[in-house]
Each structure stands twice: as C-alpha cells, then as structure tokens.
Amino acid sequence: MNKGNLIYIPSDVTLFTIDDHGSAKKIIKLNKPVNLLITKVNEETYEVMYGNEEWLVEKNKTYEVTQ
C-alpha cells in the first residue's frame, strides 16, 4: 500500500510513537476498529493520522480498504 491509501485497523490493535532512539514513546490500544490514512510507508510499519497525531502501526495488523 502507498501513502494516501486508507487502511482498516481492527479493534485491540496497538498504535505507537517512537522517540529519537527508536524506543516506544506513547502506546494506545484501539477499543474499536478504524479506517485511517497512511501518511508514510516504512519497512515494517505504516505511519497514520489518529486523533490529530501521527502514530505507527505494524503492517501485518492492517487491511487494505477496497472500494
């Protein structure tokens, strides 16, 4: 998937941010499924916008939104 695509993220999936050293800085667990916009594609994660903040989610925990 590419930047600008929508992805479906099920409930109970963890979103996280990392600090300058690569360690988890903030972590949240979704209590309901969401569709989010990919803002950046990394090797193992997508960067997404959630609650006016940029978060990371593991690629293998997401699904492509098809029309």
FENSUL-V447901 format. One record per pair of residues at least 4 apart in sequence whose C-alpha atoms are under 6 Angstrom apart, sorted by sequence separation. I is the first residue (numbers start at 1). J is the second residue. D is the distance in Angstrom with one decimal. If there is no record, write none. Layout:
I/J/D, I/J/D
This chain:
18/22/5.4, 19/23/5.6, 42/46/5.8, 49/53/5.6, 18/23/5.3, 41/46/4.9, 49/54/4.7, 18/24/4.4, 19/25/5.6, 40/46/5.9, 48/54/5.5, 17/24/5.8, 18/25/4.8, 40/47/4.9, 48/55/5.3, 17/25/5.4, 39/47/5.4, 47/55/5.5, 17/26/5.2, 38/47/5.8, 39/48/5.4, 47/56/4.5, 16/26/5.4, 38/48/4.7, 46/56/5.6, 16/27/4.4, 37/48/5.6, 46/57/5.5, 15/27/5.8, 45/57/5.4, 15/28/5.4, 45/58/4.4, 14/28/5.6, 45/59/4.9, 14/29/4.3, 44/59/5.9, 13/29/5.6, 12/29/5.6, 13/30/5.6, 12/30/5.0, 11/30/5.1, 12/31/5.8, 11/31/5.2, 11/32/4.3, 11/33/4.4, 10/33/4.2, 9/33/5.6, 9/34/5.4, 8/34/5.9, 8/35/4.5, 7/35/5.4, 7/36/5.5, 6/36/5.5, 6/37/4.6, 5/37/5.9, 4/37/6.0, 5/38/5.6, 4/38/5.3, 3/38/5.1, 3/39/5.2, 3/40/5.4, 17/55/5.3, 16/55/5.5, 17/56/5.9, 15/55/5.9, 16/56/5.2, 15/56/5.6, 15/57/5.1, 9/62/5.0, 8/62/5.8, 8/63/5.0, 7/63/5.6, 7/64/4.9, 8/65/6.0, 7/65/5.3, 6/65/5.8
